[in-house]
Amino acid sequence: MSVELKGMNTSREGPAKTYNGYVMLLVLLAAVVLGLWFVSGGLPPYGAAKIVKILFVGRILLSGFVALLVAGGFYMVQPNQAVVITLFGAYAGTDRTEGLRWIWPWMLRKKISVRAHNVHSDRVKINDLKGNPIDIACNVVWRVADTAQAAFDVDDFKEFVNIQIEAGLRTVGARHPYDDLEAEETTLRGSPDVVNHELRVELNERLHVAGIVVDEAGLTHLAYAPEIAGAMLRRQQAEAVIAARSKLVMGAVSMVDMALAKLSEDDIVELDDERRATMVSNLMVVLCGEREAQPVVNAGTLYQ
């Protein structure tokens, strides 16, 4: 399922127009040096023309204004980091260029990490496909792919990720049974690759609205809830015994059939229906019994 709302205006990341911070650093140094040079020249002599005094003060104020203007626009961009820039509330682009950068001071900047984040979810209790309560948890590796969506389309994208991870885990966990000894369907315990893939797809659909991409997702904890753990363990043991007995009986029947067919084919002994039934009974006891068979020597005949 996708949580993207119909009619919702989604943002899209675009490049911001920024400047090399090292070049602007030279401009700042030049403004400071120029201002100091103006000050070092001394005040105009007493009685100088008014225009001279105005020009003197104006040059000092101008150099100081330029220095303050340039100094307020510096910011750093680290590796795997992006800076979302807005101008009077409007999105102006994202800067992903590493190093010292510069932009006009009245443009706001918000740093967003685009590194991979690793989240281990809390254990949550859900009901599997058969209605059995289970405890389940997962580990998710995610990263920000679209900084504009992460910054503007959701209120707090990190909190949004945590909530959607729990919701996606509940959804995927309810699609399959915990276990199936007959191996006829996908199970949470027996099909980890399938379940992990479904979880990653589910989370990507849910987090698309926030510009988040899930790289890896997998279950880290899976167990029956404590209140039914003992009963389900006995059930699993019983089902395992039944499955084992079924395979044992099928194998024994096949072996008895092969033995009778071989005896008849090689004309080793002629068996009537009663002798065949007795042989089948003895072979089944030997093949299916839990204990070793104790041979009995028959000194007479089958009919005495």
C-alpha positions as CSV (number, residue, x, y, z in Angstrom):
1,M,0.0,0.0,0.0
2,S,1.1,3.6,-0.5
3,V,0.4,6.3,2.0
4,E,0.8,9.1,-0.6
5,L,-2.4,11.1,-0.5
6,K,-4.3,11.9,-3.7
7,G,-4.2,15.6,-4.6
8,M,-1.2,16.2,-2.2
9,N,1.4,18.7,-3.6
10,T,4.7,16.9,-3.4
11,S,8.0,18.7,-3.5
12,R,10.8,17.8,-5.8
13,E,14.5,18.4,-5.1
14,G,16.4,20.8,-7.4
15,P,19.9,22.3,-7.3
16,A,20.4,25.6,-5.5
17,K,22.4,28.5,-6.9
18,T,25.3,28.9,-4.4
19,Y,28.8,30.2,-4.6
20,N,32.3,29.0,-3.8
21,G,33.0,29.9,-0.2
22,Y,36.8,30.2,-0.7
23,V,36.3,32.9,-3.3
24,M,33.9,34.8,-1.0
25,L,36.4,34.4,1.8
26,L,38.9,36.4,-0.3
27,V,36.2,39.1,-0.8
28,L,35.7,39.2,2.9
29,L,39.4,39.6,3.6
30,A,39.6,42.3,0.9
31,A,36.7,44.2,2.6
32,V,38.3,44.0,6.0
33,V,41.7,45.1,4.7
34,L,40.1,48.0,2.8
35,G,38.2,49.1,5.9
36,L,41.4,49.0,7.9
37,W,43.2,51.0,5.3
38,F,40.5,53.7,5.4
39,V,40.7,53.9,9.1
40,S,44.5,54.0,9.1
41,G,44.4,57.0,6.9
42,G,43.2,59.1,9.8
43,L,40.3,61.5,10.2
44,P,40.0,64.4,7.7
45,P,41.8,67.6,9.0
46,Y,39.9,70.1,10.9
47,G,38.1,72.5,8.6
48,A,38.0,70.0,5.7
49,A,35.0,70.2,3.4
50,K,31.8,68.5,4.5
51,I,31.8,66.3,1.5
52,V,35.3,64.9,2.4
53,K,34.0,63.9,5.8
54,I,31.0,62.3,4.4
55,L,33.1,60.3,1.9
56,F,35.4,59.2,4.7
57,V,32.6,57.9,6.9
58,G,30.8,56.4,3.9
59,R,33.8,54.4,2.8
60,I,34.3,53.0,6.3
61,L,30.5,52.1,6.6
62,L,30.5,50.6,3.1
63,S,33.5,48.3,3.8
64,G,32.0,47.3,7.1
65,F,28.6,46.5,5.5
66,V,30.3,44.4,2.8
67,A,32.3,42.5,5.4
68,L,29.2,41.8,7.5
69,L,27.2,40.9,4.4
70,V,29.8,38.4,3.2
71,A,30.5,37.0,6.7
72,G,26.8,36.1,7.2
73,G,26.6,33.9,4.1
74,F,29.2,31.2,4.9
75,Y,28.2,27.6,5.6
76,M,29.9,24.1,5.5
77,V,28.7,21.1,3.6
78,Q,30.2,17.8,4.8
79,P,30.4,14.6,2.7
80,N,26.9,12.9,2.3
81,Q,25.2,16.0,3.6
82,A,22.8,18.3,1.9
83,V,21.6,21.9,2.6
84,V,18.0,22.8,1.9
85,I,17.8,26.5,1.1
86,T,14.6,28.7,1.3
87,L,14.0,32.3,0.3
88,F,11.2,34.0,2.3
89,G,9.5,30.6,2.8
90,A,9.8,29.4,-0.8
91,Y,12.0,26.4,-1.7
92,A,15.1,27.7,-3.5
93,G,17.0,24.4,-4.1
94,T,19.4,22.0,-2.4
95,D,23.1,22.3,-2.2
96,R,25.0,19.0,-2.2
97,T,28.5,20.4,-3.1
98,E,31.0,19.6,-0.4
99,G,33.2,22.1,1.3
100,L,32.9,25.8,2.2
101,R,29.9,27.4,0.5
102,W,28.4,30.9,0.4
103,I,24.9,32.2,-0.2
104,W,23.1,35.5,0.5
105,P,22.6,35.8,4.3
106,W,18.8,36.3,4.1
107,M,18.4,32.9,2.6
108,L,17.7,30.3,5.3
109,R,19.6,27.0,5.3
110,K,18.7,23.6,6.8
111,K,21.2,20.8,6.9
112,I,19.9,17.2,6.2
113,S,22.1,14.1,6.4
114,V,21.8,11.9,3.4
115,R,23.9,9.2,5.0
116,A,22.6,5.7,5.6
117,H,20.6,5.4,8.9
118,N,20.3,2.1,10.7
119,V,17.1,1.6,12.8
120,H,16.3,-1.4,15.0
121,S,12.6,-1.4,15.7
122,D,11.1,-2.2,19.1
123,R,9.4,-5.6,19.5
124,V,5.7,-5.4,18.6
125,K,3.0,-7.9,19.2
126,I,0.9,-8.8,16.1
127,N,-1.3,-11.6,14.9
128,D,-0.1,-13.8,12.1
129,L,-2.2,-15.0,9.2
130,K,-3.7,-17.8,11.4
131,G,-4.4,-15.4,14.3
132,N,-1.6,-16.5,16.5
133,P,0.0,-13.7,18.6
134,I,3.7,-13.3,17.9
135,D,6.5,-10.9,18.9
136,I,8.4,-9.5,16.0
137,A,11.1,-6.9,15.3
138,C,13.1,-5.8,12.4
139,N,16.2,-3.8,11.3
140,V,16.0,-1.2,8.6
141,V,18.7,0.7,6.7
142,W,17.3,3.9,5.1
143,R,18.5,7.2,3.7
144,V,17.1,10.5,2.4
145,A,16.9,10.5,-1.4
146,D,14.8,13.6,-1.9
147,T,15.7,16.4,0.6
148,A,12.8,18.6,-0.5
149,Q,10.2,15.9,0.3
150,A,11.9,15.1,3.6
151,A,11.9,18.8,4.6
152,F,8.5,20.0,3.4
153,D,6.2,17.0,2.8
154,V,6.3,15.6,6.3
155,D,6.5,17.3,9.7
156,D,9.4,15.3,11.1
157,F,10.8,12.7,8.7
158,K,12.8,10.8,11.3
159,E,9.7,10.3,13.5
160,F,7.7,9.5,10.3
161,V,10.2,6.7,9.4
162,N,9.9,5.1,12.9
163,I,6.1,5.1,12.8
164,Q,6.0,3.7,9.3
165,I,8.5,1.0,10.1
166,E,6.2,-0.3,12.8
167,A,3.1,0.0,10.6
168,G,4.9,-1.8,7.7
169,L,6.1,-4.6,10.1
170,R,2.5,-5.2,11.3
171,T,1.2,-5.3,7.7
172,V,3.8,-7.8,6.4
173,G,3.7,-9.9,9.6
174,A,-0.1,-10.4,9.2
175,R,0.2,-11.7,5.7
176,H,1.9,-15.0,6.5
177,P,1.6,-17.7,9.2
178,Y,4.4,-18.1,11.7
179,D,5.2,-21.6,10.6
180,D,3.8,-24.4,8.3
181,L,5.3,-27.8,8.6
182,E,3.8,-28.9,5.3
183,A,5.8,-26.1,3.6
184,E,2.9,-25.3,1.3
185,E,3.0,-21.6,1.8
186,T,5.3,-18.7,2.6
187,T,5.9,-18.5,6.4
188,L,7.6,-15.9,8.6
189,R,10.1,-18.4,10.0
190,G,10.7,-20.6,6.9
191,S,10.9,-17.9,4.2
192,P,13.1,-15.1,5.5
193,D,14.2,-13.9,2.0
194,V,10.7,-13.6,0.8
195,V,9.5,-11.8,4.0
196,N,12.4,-9.4,4.0
197,H,11.8,-8.5,0.4
198,E,8.1,-7.8,1.1
199,L,9.0,-5.7,4.1
200,R,11.5,-3.6,2.1
201,V,8.9,-3.1,-0.7
202,E,6.2,-2.2,1.8
203,L,8.4,0.4,3.5
204,N,9.6,2.0,0.3
205,E,5.9,2.5,-0.7
206,R,5.1,4.0,2.7
207,L,8.1,6.2,2.8
208,H,8.0,7.5,-0.7
209,V,6.0,10.5,0.3
210,A,8.9,11.6,2.6
211,G,11.6,11.1,0.0
212,I,13.0,8.2,1.9
213,V,14.6,5.1,0.3
214,V,15.0,1.8,2.2
215,D,18.1,-0.1,1.2
216,E,17.8,-3.1,3.5
217,A,15.1,-4.5,5.8
218,G,15.0,-7.8,7.7
219,L,13.5,-9.5,10.7
220,T,15.7,-9.6,13.7
221,H,13.3,-11.2,16.2
222,L,10.5,-13.7,15.7
223,A,8.8,-15.7,18.4
224,Y,5.4,-16.7,19.7
225,A,4.0,-14.5,22.3
226,P,4.8,-15.7,25.9
227,E,1.2,-16.6,26.7
228,I,1.0,-19.2,23.9
229,A,4.6,-20.1,23.5
230,G,4.4,-23.3,25.6
231,A,1.2,-24.5,23.8
232,M,2.6,-23.7,20.4
233,L,5.8,-25.6,21.2
234,R,3.8,-28.7,22.1
235,R,1.7,-28.3,18.9
236,Q,4.9,-28.0,16.8
237,Q,6.2,-31.1,18.4
238,A,3.0,-33.0,17.8
239,E,2.9,-31.8,14.1
240,A,6.5,-32.8,13.7
241,V,5.8,-36.3,15.1
242,I,2.8,-36.7,12.8
243,A,4.8,-35.6,9.8
244,A,7.6,-37.9,10.6
245,R,5.2,-40.8,11.2
246,S,3.5,-40.1,7.9
247,K,6.7,-40.3,6.0
248,L,7.8,-43.4,7.8
249,V,4.5,-45.2,7.0
250,M,4.7,-44.2,3.4
251,G,8.2,-45.5,3.1
252,A,7.3,-48.7,4.9
253,V,4.4,-49.4,2.5
254,S,6.7,-48.8,-0.4
255,M,9.3,-51.2,0.9
256,V,6.7,-53.9,1.7
257,D,5.3,-53.5,-1.8
258,M,8.7,-53.9,-3.3
259,A,9.5,-56.9,-1.2
260,L,6.3,-58.8,-2.2
261,A,6.7,-57.9,-5.8
262,K,10.3,-59.1,-5.8
263,L,9.3,-62.4,-4.1
264,S,6.6,-63.0,-6.7
265,E,8.8,-62.0,-9.6
266,D,11.7,-64.3,-8.6
267,D,9.2,-67.1,-7.8
268,I,10.9,-67.5,-4.4
269,V,7.8,-68.4,-2.5
270,E,4.1,-68.8,-3.3
271,L,1.9,-66.8,-0.9
272,D,-1.8,-67.0,-0.6
273,D,-3.8,-64.1,0.7
274,E,-3.5,-65.1,4.4
275,R,0.3,-65.5,4.2
276,R,0.6,-62.2,2.3
277,A,-1.4,-60.5,5.0
278,T,0.8,-62.0,7.7
279,M,4.0,-61.0,5.9
280,V,2.7,-57.4,5.4
281,S,1.8,-57.2,9.1
282,N,5.2,-58.4,10.2
283,L,7.1,-56.2,7.9
284,M,5.1,-53.1,8.9
285,V,5.8,-53.8,12.5
286,V,9.5,-54.2,11.9
287,L,9.7,-51.1,9.7
288,C,7.4,-48.8,11.7
289,G,8.1,-49.9,15.3
290,E,10.1,-47.6,17.6
291,R,11.9,-50.5,19.1
292,E,14.0,-53.2,17.5
293,A,12.0,-56.3,16.5
294,Q,12.5,-59.5,18.5
295,P,12.5,-62.5,16.1
296,V,10.3,-65.4,17.0
297,V,11.1,-68.9,15.6
298,N,8.0,-70.7,14.4
299,A,8.5,-74.4,14.8
300,G,5.2,-75.3,13.3
301,T,3.2,-73.9,10.4
302,L,1.1,-70.8,9.9
303,Y,-2.1,-72.9,10.2
304,Q,-1.2,-74.8,13.4
